[in-house]
Amino acid sequence: MKPKKTNTMNHNGFTLIEVIVTIVVAAILGTMLVSLMGTNVVKSALPVSLVDDQYKIVQQMETITSRYREEIKNGTLNLTTFKAAYVDTNTYVDAAATGLITLTSTGGTPYTTSSSILRVTLRSGDQSLQAFFTQ
């Protein structure tokens, strides 16, 4: 007599459903990774350019400040001529925010001061730097 064959399944592989679910999950995770990394890779140069812009204007402000100190030391400081000679010729100067200013009190009457104040604003990209120089 022949032995009876039993219907036993051999579970050596994955079912079609398991393979499809794995591919779908991998595609979703891959899409999330690409979108996250794409944003970070594109914007990774932004902090470097901001630091570069800030360095440029700090360097220029240091030059203006050193010339200001030289003129004070020599006793030849006149803020109007200083502005024309060293500030207005600078390529990073924000002309709209730079100039001689007077202080006023909340009542609208000016303060009584014998000296002028020069406000210098340097701008490069989104970075700006402001300094005040007195006579």
Steps between C-alpha positions, in 0.01 A plus 500: 500500500611846417543748776240768503626844396415771741451850380776682689623841394862590511537851660848582372415843344285809545147539382413752233322722755808514723719602207255774388466644854879507539543683168230756590654570844848532346365743236333718766815510714715571194275790398520649850878465505544663159275794589681557832849466356413709196401795719810468717736467207355801317500723809836386637686786330276767655678521839835516324390794285353680803827467690691617192275807466539580870879463480516743207312775678682447832829535316383822335371639832836424660669702225265796555549478878879496471493810279265665750746426782791637295317827440413531870863432591621762250237751611367540145156340540211671326207261461374660179833466320559160662167378361581632153853358495462159663133407536333615178769334289441157658312255277310343791353823636122516524458865401140520622598398855830687519545864590537764767225482758369719779338368813163637603321462830151358530366856526635581154773740610853409396760403755765762554822336386811652356586195293344325204431130465573309182301182450665256257306200372673239287295237320591188305218269397276442801771603746538851637729669751451840658743721691480848649790746492511823701699819454 
